[in-house]
Amino acid sequence: MADVMDLYNAEQHETEVFKCPSCGANLVFSPAKQMLVCDHCGGEFEMGKTYGVQPVDFATGERPKETWGEETVVYRCENCGAKEILARTEIAKTCPFCGTTNIVATDELSGMKPNGVLPFLFDEEAAKKNFLAWVKKKWFVPNKLKKQAAADQMNGVYSPCWLFNANSDSVYNGRLGERYTVTVGSGKNRRTETRIRWFSVSGNFSRAFEDYIVEASPYLTQRQVDDLRPYRLEKSVAYDQRFLAGFAASHYDKDMDTSWLEARSGLDKIIRQEILNLYHADVVDFLNVSSFYKDVTFRYMLLPIWICNYRFNTKIYHFYVNGSTGKVIGKVPRSPLKIGFFTLGMLALAALLIWLILTYLN
């Protein structure tokens, strides 16, 4: 294995193209080997990594000014409108979000450069195996999907996210209620009633948050990124363009200030719920919470996600695989035949149980 650092340092201010010293072919990043490899001659080249991405103080008002302009190209899908960022060494062949080939390069600037990246730790083959294992656990999935899913191409996309750290101090007051039952009346009028015992609450609450993720891509939802948790953030490294070799990065549409407002809303909900968890309450009349955030820092990160588009009966389904843990999420088509057989089986079982009960009673 050779060291490609000298080659990288010599070229990064000129072409930003990572060529194999042996054959001249383009190098790509290998998640399995965690190095640059040449698919043409099999050459392998070590990469120097700087683990740990230092958070930036949000309160200073400083915002990263570096862009990807000279390192990357923005491609746009003419079918769904999605934009993806590729290193200048790459050519977009298919859209990772809808699977079509109607992709064109644009003159659009690719925006702010991240200060960190979580590299892909699972390659495409490993992602497919996890995907198949996940599909096979689904009861009502058509057999055709289980047999053909492995042949579908997966696209590795780095999703832009803002990660926030913060300490919070909150003051709260409210009126909560606990349900209880009483027996009232007598004779035929004897009955049980459910009532609420109200009590007032107030106090202070402090909470530290670390790496609260706000998804910044318009093509993945916050729910999807949350469902793919956890991410192996301890493997994060300082941004290096070479990690994009062979992959794409989604174009962000939320800046840091907008993302922090969204993060605050999410943190407020967590604080509110954790305050409620302090009490045994069944009903909330009202709960006022005023939170102050301090020591806020951020990291603009790229998180690795494998995206698979599967067409079944003219409909496209999307599956996502966490590129650092292999966790899979997505919606699957349902087999009406399997659902029908299951329903008939449950009805038959219910009928059998009723017959057994009636037979026993007689």
Secondary structure, 3 states (H helix, E strand, C coil): CEECHHHHHHHCCCCCCCECCCCCCEEEEECCCCEEEECCCCCEEECCCCECCCCEECCCCCCCCCECCCCEEEEEECCCCCEEEEECCCCCCCCCCCCCCCEEECCCCCCECCCEECCCCCCHHHHHHHHHHHHHCCCCCCHHHHHHHHHCCEEEEEEEEEEEEEEEEEEEEEEEEEEEEEEECCHHHCEEEEEEEEEEEEEEEEEEEEEEEEECCCCCCHHHHHHCCCCCHHHCEECCHHHHCCCEEECCCCCHHHHHHHHHHHHHHHHHHHHHCCCCCCEEEEEEEEEEEEEEEEEEEEEEEEEEEEEECCEEEEEEEECCCCCEEECCCCCHHHHHHHHHHHHHHHHHHHHHHHHHHC
